[in-house]
Amino acid sequence: MDRPTLIVLGGANGSGKTTLAREYIFVEKFPYLGADQIAYDLNPNDVESVAIEAGRLFIKKIAEMIEDRHSFIVESTLSGLSLRKWISKAKDNGYLIKIGFVYLNSPELCVDRVSARVSKGGHHVPAEDILRRYHRSNANFWNHYKNLADDWKLYNNTGSEIVLVAMDDGNGISIGETRRYKEWLKMVTETEA
């Protein structure tokens, strides 16, 4: 049996996770799980009212996919550490773990992108939630989640297109954008101080 793959796509709200997910889905052809999409499917007119139920269903579906050894893609802010348990469980179940993390240069840019999304009919995330999660998402990816991955990629989406900043496919870190990588390290280090 082929080794199943779990692809985790992370980033703060408004960073471009869903855009990145579409690219991965197009290439990999794996099923996609995202709590926001589940909430939208449950109640497209008021996703916030079903957020807790969507979160429960999200975790249930992850558990089912791992138990059945299906390859799949998960989207998350990674602002908490609860997904580590499921990634570890997948890894223990023989999965190849790939993580793609996308970020913007500031939390204010994330707030602006969410506002723009809402103006086009997309789902709302309160600014205070975005501001609270932004640094935690970045730090959690760098300090916790990438360490669980067999392969990780760090993307910046501040400009007009998503740019690969750095990656590690198990052979050490390769830097695609030196300036952005140094800025990323400075940002994550300052967050930890």
Secondary structure, 3 states (H helix, E strand, C coil): CCCCEEEEEECCCCCCHHHHHHHHHHHHCCCEEEHHHHHHHHCCCCHHHHHHHHHHHHHHHHHHHHHCCCCEEEEECCCCCCHHHHHHHHHHCCCEEEEEEEECCCHHHHHHHHHHHHHCCCCCCCHHHHHHHHHHHHHHHHHHHHHHCCEEEEEECCCCCCEEEEEECCCCEEECCHHHHHHHHHHHHHHHC
